[in-house]
Amino acid sequence: MKTLDEALQTIRPRLRGHAGDMRAEIDEDGTAHVRFEGVCETCPSIAVTYAGLVRTTLLDVPGVTRVVADQVHASPRTLNRIAGMLGAGRVDDQ
């Protein structure tokens, strides 16, 4: 089990390696709200990063039941296909 800070320490080096970053906050309902920054904001691979790395890592944080990223404009079906190809599980909602 990881804390939010530990999860971000796992994710951020990979994003920063491409001049990007992200912020995340968990609300009282257990939803992690993600905001991509830097180059990640306009990256054409944002859905892959979200489905394969960010969502999977944040769902390992105790209390997180859902992850949303308003900047990811892919359908849940597309995100599920990406996650499946990457072995990251399902993305049930966006």
C-alpha positions as CSV (number, residue, x, y, z in Angstrom):
1,M,0.0,0.0,0.0
2,K,1.2,3.5,-0.9
3,T,0.3,7.0,0.3
4,L,-0.6,9.6,-2.2
5,D,2.9,11.1,-1.9
6,E,4.6,7.8,-2.5
7,A,2.4,7.2,-5.6
8,L,3.3,10.6,-6.9
9,Q,7.0,9.8,-6.3
10,T,6.5,6.8,-8.6
11,I,4.7,8.7,-11.3
12,R,6.4,12.1,-11.4
13,P,9.9,11.0,-12.5
14,R,8.5,9.4,-15.6
15,L,6.5,12.5,-16.5
16,R,9.3,14.9,-15.7
17,G,11.6,12.9,-18.0
18,H,9.4,14.3,-20.8
19,A,9.1,17.8,-19.3
20,G,5.7,17.1,-17.8
21,D,4.2,16.8,-14.4
22,M,0.9,16.3,-12.6
23,R,-1.0,17.1,-9.5
24,A,-3.5,14.9,-7.7
25,E,-6.0,15.5,-4.9
26,I,-8.3,12.9,-3.2
27,D,-11.7,14.1,-2.2
28,E,-13.8,12.8,0.7
29,D,-15.6,10.3,-1.7
30,G,-12.3,8.6,-2.6
31,T,-12.0,10.1,-6.0
32,A,-8.5,11.2,-7.1
33,H,-8.6,14.2,-9.3
34,V,-5.6,14.5,-11.6
35,R,-4.4,17.6,-13.4
36,F,-1.6,17.1,-15.9
37,E,0.9,20.0,-16.3
38,G,3.7,21.1,-18.6
39,V,4.1,19.1,-21.8
40,C,1.7,16.5,-20.6
41,E,-1.2,18.9,-21.1
42,T,-0.9,18.7,-24.9
43,C,0.7,15.3,-25.2
44,P,-1.0,13.0,-27.8
45,S,-0.2,10.1,-25.5
46,I,-1.9,11.4,-22.4
47,A,-4.6,8.6,-22.5
48,V,-1.8,6.0,-22.5
49,T,-0.1,7.6,-19.6
50,Y,-3.3,8.0,-17.7
51,A,-4.6,4.4,-18.3
52,G,-1.3,2.6,-18.0
53,L,0.5,4.5,-15.2
54,V,-1.4,7.2,-13.4
55,R,-4.7,5.5,-12.8
56,T,-3.1,2.1,-11.9
57,T,-0.7,3.7,-9.4
58,L,-3.3,5.9,-7.8
59,L,-5.8,3.1,-7.3
60,D,-3.1,1.4,-5.1
61,V,-3.5,4.3,-2.6
62,P,-5.7,3.3,0.3
63,G,-9.0,5.0,0.1
64,V,-8.9,5.8,-3.6
65,T,-11.9,4.3,-5.4
66,R,-11.9,6.2,-8.6
67,V,-9.5,8.4,-10.7
68,V,-10.6,11.1,-13.0
69,A,-8.6,13.4,-15.3
70,D,-10.7,16.0,-17.1
71,Q,-7.8,16.5,-19.6
72,V,-8.1,13.0,-20.9
73,H,-10.5,13.0,-23.8
74,A,-10.8,9.3,-24.6
75,S,-13.9,7.2,-24.1
76,P,-14.0,4.6,-21.3
77,R,-14.0,1.9,-24.0
78,T,-10.8,3.3,-25.5
79,L,-9.2,3.7,-22.1
80,N,-10.1,0.1,-21.3
81,R,-8.5,-1.1,-24.5
82,I,-5.3,0.8,-23.7
83,A,-5.2,-0.4,-20.1
84,G,-5.8,-4.0,-21.3
85,M,-3.0,-3.8,-23.8
86,L,-0.7,-2.5,-21.1
87,G,-1.8,-5.1,-18.5
88,A,-3.1,-2.3,-16.3
89,G,-6.7,-3.5,-15.8
90,R,-10.0,-1.7,-16.6
91,V,-10.8,1.9,-16.6
92,D,-14.5,1.9,-15.7
93,D,-15.2,5.6,-15.9
94,Q,-13.6,8.8,-16.8
